[in-house]
Structures are given as structure tokens and as C-alpha cells.
Amino acid sequence: MGTQILVIGAGKSATMLIQYLQKKVVENDWYMVLADSEKEIAVQKWNNAKNGHAVELNVENEADRKALIQKATIVVSMMPAFLHFLVAKDCLLYGKPLFTASYVDDNMRSIAQEIKDKNLLFLCEMGLDPGIDHMSAMELIHKIKKQGGVITGFKSHCGGLIAPESDNNPWHYKISWNPRNIILAGKSGAIFLENGIEKEIEYKQLFETAPTIEIPSIGKLAYYPNRNSLSYIETYDLQGVSDFVRTTLRYPEFCTGWNAIVQLGLTAETITPSDALRKQNTNGISVATWFKNYLKENALESMYAEMQNNAALKAQLHFIGLEEATIIPTSLNNSAEIIQWLLEQKWVLAPQDKDMVVMMHEITYTLANEPYLVQSSMVLIGQNAVETAMATTVGLPLAMGVCAYLKGAYHLTGLHIPIDASIYTPILKSLAEEGIVFTEKVTKL
């Protein structure tokens, strides 16, 4: 058999990657194997397409995993981040290039030299954020520097939201990606650079005063800073800037509501005595009973009562069902898991709902001693609850990278993210052909 692409993972984020590669394997006479732990999902996503098949794979089954990787020409991992390293080690063993949408972690860095020594390409952070954010930012940065500009500040904003036509709840939010990540968002706080000073915001304050930004065709969105932005100063070769931050975009009302969730401690992952008692009750208890006990146990009754005085906030908290008679599954261990379970029901995308991905870069720079601001924005609206904007922007750049590699466009080896022009140029061109385009506005300050 000739060129064979192995895709491991057929979940929500892989939908559009699969569809794109299904076309390309036919066009180029390649073959594709789609593997997932749930064979029904893999078979459904494969949908009897040509030049490939779907298989069941428990990625932690070493023999089965190695057998598939050994036959592949290139491997794409769409697994949860903590499972990538199992795949990576086998790719290294059998000399196979590996492409993923996930962040480069310490495990991957630990084998960077071995990847280089074997003349392999491991290309990570090839999705949306991280991924398209790197590519579009670096294209701007390189263009400004080529003109002789000196960059003084960098802000990059990105968010997965609900499209205006499907926005019908008081949170102005529905789930289009991993719900676990929504619950954990911001827990490590944030570190960034502002006016030349390193700023740090703790989790409890992160959503309190979220600034807003005007997005063309969308209006005002709020943003909160992501984790530690400072490491990307070196990644983007922007040493010496006075401002540097990477953020997440949400509608302003979301940040107000989520701040209440954080202040109430509902994202805590610790198991309290009342959690232990609740789990022992084989009949289960209602959300309302659990929440009443939770407030009392944590001396939060007065805080919650005060929140009820804000009509908008009251509507949000009521919407997610904190006072409903629904029985909580005894399998849920703590308040974070209970909140996630509630939100997966309340923030669900209806079949014809459309999500939306929004990205904006703001770069300040001087050119011929004159100060400028360039704002580069992208808005993409999904087709429905399956062919989402999130799945499109996560999956397409990764799939396009695979195709570029197989056609001989990439000559780099080692562990990389898409900040080199040789990587991002063909992908941004292909994305534009699929309607994912950035609009630039330059303002003289």
C-alpha cells in the first residue's frame, strides 16, 4: 500500500479534519485509517468514504497502537493531550512524522533532540488556538518587520462563541468543544505584560473586570488573559515589547455570570464531607438540595442572596438549574463535576445551532518614527451543531498541514509549531480558499 494517513481520534474536533482528508485521499490516491476507542463513532464519521476505513483502537493498548502506527506514512493525533505522548514515542520508534493540534508539553520537549536526530517532523499546535493564532500573528509580525517597523505591543484574542442567530440563553454561550476545559478555564490565573510591567491576576479576580474590544460585524466582546503569556514573547521573537497578552473572548454577560460561579467556588475539584455523604445516598439527591447544603456548608448563603438582587445574574444562575429537582448522578464527585454535568445539558448546541469563532490580533508598532496600530480579525460561523466553526478551525489547518507535508512542501525536521513562514504560508492560503480570512485595519496613532 502507498501513502497511508493514520488519524487517531474521531471526536467533535476531528469532524472537519476527517471530511477534508477524505476528499484529499481520493484526489491524491492516498489511503486513510480512522481510529477511535468507540468504533461506532469512527464508522459513522468515516461514512463509507473511499480510500480508507475506520477501526476501533484503545490507544493505551500498546500492541494495537504500534501495529497501526508501524503501517502509517504519517500520524495525526486528535487524542486528549495527555495521550499524545504514547503515540509520539511509537512514531519516534518507527520513524513516522506526527502532527497534532495540541500544545507542546514537557513530555514532547523531552524527545525533541531524538526527533531531530531521526530527521523526523513533529508538528504541534496546528489547530485554532494554538494554531491559526500563531500562523496569522507571525505573518503580520514578519510583514511589519520586513517593512522596517519596530513592534511595541502585541495582543491576541480568540474565542469560541455562539453565533448571533443561535444566541438564545442569558449566558450567550453554548458548548462547541471540550466542556472540561470550560470548567477549568482560568484556574491557574494569568501572567502578562502591560506598559512594560509584568502583571499577574489570580483566578478569583480574572473574570471580575474583563475589558471589552470592538470586533467588526460582531460588536463588543469581553476578554480575559490566558495563563502565562510571557513565554510567547520569545516564541514570536518580540523581545522588548511593552505590552504582550494572549486572551480568551466571551460575550460580556458570560464573564459576569462566570465570575459568580468562581466566587461561589463551584469549580472546585475537592471532595467535601457533604459530597461524600451525597455519594453514599444510593437514591441520589436533587440539585436544589445539594446546592442548598453546599451554600450552607461553605457559608455562602448571603453571597448567593446578594447575587439574586441582580436581575441578569439571577436569570443566568436560574438558567443553569441550580434550584431544580433533577437528581444528581452518584458518579459525580465534586461541585466542578456537577456544574459541568449541568452545563452540558443547559448549554447544548441544538442540531441546527451555529457556533462562531472570533480571532483578533492587535499590534502596535512604529514605522519611520510614526506610531501605528494594526488590527487583524477573523470571524467564522459554523454550519450546524456537527460541522461547527470550532471543528473547522481546529481541524482544517491540521489537515492542510498533513497534505502540504505529503506533497513535499515541508523540509524542516525536529519538533515545531507553525511560526515559520515555510509552514504557515501554504496553510493560510488554503484556509483563505475555504473562507477563513483575516481582515486588516491599520490606524495611525
Buried (B, 14 or more C-beta within 10 A) or exposed (E): EEBBBBBBBBBBBBBBBBBBBBBBBBEEEBBBBBBBBEBEBBBEBBEEBEBBBBBBBEBEEEEBBBEBBEBBBBBBBBBEBEBBBBBBBBBBEBEBBBBBBBEBBEBBEEBBEBBBEBEBBBBBBBBBBBBBBBBBBBBBBBEBBEEEBEBBBBBBBBBBBBBEEBBEBBBBBBBBBBBEEBBBBBBEBBBBBBEEEEEEBEBEBBBEEBEBBEBEEBEEBBBBBBBBBBEBBEBBEBEEBEBBBBBBBBBBBBBBBBBBBBBBBBBBEEBBEBBEEBBEEEEBBBBBBBBBBBBEEBEBEEBBEEBEEBEEBBBBBEBBBBEBEEBBEBEBBBBBBBBBBBBEEBBEBEEEBBBBBBBBBBBBBBBEEEEBBBBBBBBBBBBBBEBBBBBBBBBBBBBBBBBBBBEEBBEEBBBBBBBBEEBBBBBBEBBEEBEBBBEEEEEEE
